[in-house]
């Protein structure tokens, strides 16, 4: 089991690599064991994002939206 002291917690890359490898990390304050950092049982999965390009095409078709023109008009009002 990897051991890490309180000061070494700043090195999050090493800690993250150990946890992603499924290793439990022992947390120490000097030579005294303070606790354990246990990896999550379920792997993190990214939520599947909707197809935004297809949604935009379905809503607006082939039109090109004049975003810059709208911005200039809005700024001109004030």
Backbone bond lengths (Angstrom), bond angles and torsions (degrees), N, CA, C in turn:
res aa  C-N    CA-C-N  psi(-1)  N-CA   C-N-CA  omega(-1)  CA-C   N-CA-C  phi
1 X - - - 1.451 - - 1.524 108.06 -
2 X 1.347 117.53 128.45 1.457 119.65 177.82 1.524 111.10 -66.43
3 X 1.319 115.51 147.07 1.461 121.41 178.54 1.516 108.24 -117.53
4 X 1.335 115.69 142.77 1.459 120.77 179.67 1.522 107.37 -142.53
5 X 1.335 117.04 139.37 1.467 118.23 177.58 1.523 109.40 -97.23
6 X 1.303 115.76 173.53 1.461 121.64 -173.46 1.531 111.85 -58.96
7 X 1.308 117.17 -39.98 1.455 121.02 -178.26 1.531 111.43 -68.38
8 X 1.322 116.56 -34.08 1.460 120.90 -179.16 1.523 112.96 -74.74
9 X 1.312 117.98 -7.98 1.469 120.84 177.58 1.519 111.66 -62.35
10 X 1.319 117.05 -18.11 1.460 120.30 178.21 1.523 111.93 -66.12
11 X 1.332 116.44 -26.10 1.456 121.09 179.30 1.529 108.40 -83.51
12 X 1.315 116.29 79.90 1.453 120.79 -173.78 1.523 112.49 -72.15
13 X 1.336 118.30 -23.51 1.463 119.67 179.91 1.530 110.68 -64.19
14 X 1.320 116.37 -44.31 1.462 120.17 -179.75 1.529 110.23 -65.25
15 X 1.335 116.80 -44.53 1.460 121.40 179.77 1.525 110.59 -62.40
16 X 1.313 116.77 -44.00 1.465 121.59 -179.80 1.527 110.74 -63.23
17 X 1.319 117.05 -40.98 1.465 120.60 179.15 1.524 110.72 -62.89
18 X 1.321 117.50 -43.15 1.460 120.44 178.42 1.523 111.11 -62.53
19 X 1.334 116.40 -44.95 1.459 119.71 -177.97 1.518 111.47 -67.17
20 X 1.331 117.80 -37.97 1.466 120.37 177.91 1.522 110.98 -67.49
21 X 1.327 117.09 -27.45 1.465 121.15 177.00 1.528 111.00 -78.99
22 X 1.327 117.31 -3.89 1.457 121.24 177.42 1.510 114.07 86.81
23 X 1.322 117.99 15.89 1.467 121.18 -178.14 1.531 110.26 -91.56
24 X 1.320 116.06 140.44 1.452 121.89 172.62 1.525 107.38 -84.02
25 X 1.327 116.87 133.27 1.462 121.64 -176.09 1.526 108.69 -108.12
26 X 1.326 115.67 130.82 1.455 121.93 178.99 1.527 108.89 -88.86
27 X 1.315 116.93 125.52 1.461 123.23 -178.76 1.524 108.39 -98.80
28 X 1.344 116.32 127.00 1.460 121.53 -176.38 1.526 110.73 -125.11
29 X 1.333 114.26 149.02 1.458 122.24 170.26 1.525 105.17 -117.90
30 X 1.315 115.69 106.19 1.462 123.43 -167.93 1.518 107.64 60.66
31 X 1.313 120.74 -116.33 1.465 120.79 178.94 1.519 112.84 -108.10
32 X 1.325 116.43 9.16 1.453 120.89 -178.48 1.527 109.77 -97.46
33 X 1.310 116.98 130.00 1.466 121.07 177.90 1.529 108.23 -73.42
34 X 1.323 115.35 123.76 1.461 121.45 -179.32 1.519 110.34 -97.32
35 X 1.321 116.43 -38.27 1.459 119.34 -178.67 1.510 111.02 -178.01
36 X 1.319 114.05 -171.99 1.446 120.94 178.40 1.519 109.16 -129.84
37 X 1.314 115.40 143.93 1.458 121.41 173.77 1.519 105.48 -106.84
38 X 1.320 115.43 116.43 1.459 121.31 -173.35 1.523 108.78 -106.47
39 X 1.339 117.57 134.48 1.469 119.27 179.36 1.521 110.95 -68.18
40 X 1.300 114.80 154.09 1.454 121.68 178.48 1.527 109.50 -64.33
41 X 1.323 116.57 142.99 1.463 120.32 -179.88 1.520 111.12 -71.73
42 X 1.308 116.45 -40.75 1.466 120.87 -179.20 1.527 109.22 -93.99
43 X 1.314 117.73 129.14 1.465 119.16 177.06 1.520 110.12 -67.87
44 X 1.312 114.56 145.04 1.458 119.31 179.32 1.517 109.26 -72.27
45 X 1.303 115.90 126.03 1.458 119.17 176.58 1.523 107.99 -116.72
46 X 1.290 115.03 137.85 1.450 119.79 179.01 1.518 109.26 -77.00
47 X 1.304 115.50 137.68 1.456 119.80 178.11 1.521 108.93 -67.75
48 X 1.308 116.23 140.97 1.456 120.42 179.42 1.516 108.23 -74.09
49 X 1.307 115.39 122.33 1.460 120.80 -179.28 1.522 109.96 -83.13
50 X 1.334 116.74 147.32 1.461 119.06 177.23 1.524 110.92 -68.07
51 X 1.312 116.03 161.94 1.459 122.14 179.00 1.535 107.71 -80.46
52 X 1.344 115.59 93.32 1.458 120.52 -175.44 1.517 112.13 -67.11
53 X 1.325 117.96 -34.33 1.461 120.80 179.90 1.526 110.35 -64.73
54 X 1.325 117.32 -41.96 1.467 120.52 179.15 1.528 110.34 -67.43
55 X 1.330 116.21 -38.38 1.469 119.40 178.66 1.522 110.97 -64.07
56 X 1.362 116.48 -44.07 1.462 120.01 178.79 1.521 110.77 -61.73
57 X 1.341 116.70 -41.94 1.458 120.65 -179.32 1.526 110.06 -65.00
58 X 1.344 118.15 -39.48 1.462 121.71 179.27 1.532 110.93 -65.23
59 X 1.323 117.67 -38.19 1.464 120.98 -177.02 1.529 111.80 -79.05
60 X 1.335 117.04 -48.35 1.457 120.82 -171.85 1.525 114.09 -102.72
61 X 1.306 118.61 -11.80 1.463 120.59 -177.44 1.512 110.21 69.37
62 X 1.331 116.86 -139.93 1.467 121.64 -177.86 1.531 112.50 -95.82
63 X 1.329 117.06 8.41 1.466 119.90 -178.92 1.521 111.00 -65.02
64 X 1.313 115.73 146.51 1.450 122.03 172.91 1.519 106.53 -102.16
65 X 1.314 115.81 122.66 1.461 119.48 -176.42 1.521 109.83 -83.77
66 X 1.316 117.19 128.33 1.471 121.31 -177.37 1.527 110.95 -82.57
67 X 1.310 117.93 72.63 1.459 121.84 -177.21 1.514 112.85 -65.11
68 X 1.320 118.10 -40.48 1.456 121.07 -178.37 1.524 110.41 -67.05
69 X 1.324 116.78 -39.22 1.465 119.97 179.62 1.522 111.13 -64.14
70 X 1.328 117.21 -40.74 1.460 120.12 178.34 1.525 111.12 -64.78
71 X 1.316 116.92 -38.88 1.455 121.21 179.45 1.525 110.87 -64.46
72 X 1.322 117.40 -43.34 1.464 121.26 178.88 1.517 110.38 -63.92
73 X 1.331 117.41 -41.37 1.466 120.67 178.35 1.517 111.01 -62.52
74 X 1.333 117.52 -44.30 1.463 121.75 -179.05 1.522 110.96 -64.29
75 X 1.304 118.24 -41.63 1.468 121.24 -179.64 1.517 111.31 -69.58
76 X 1.303 117.20 -29.76 1.445 120.47 -179.61 1.513 112.82 -70.79
77 X 1.330 117.99 -19.91 1.452 120.62 -178.40 1.515 112.29 -72.76
78 X 1.307 118.82 -24.10 1.471 119.92 -171.76 1.477 112.02 -102.26
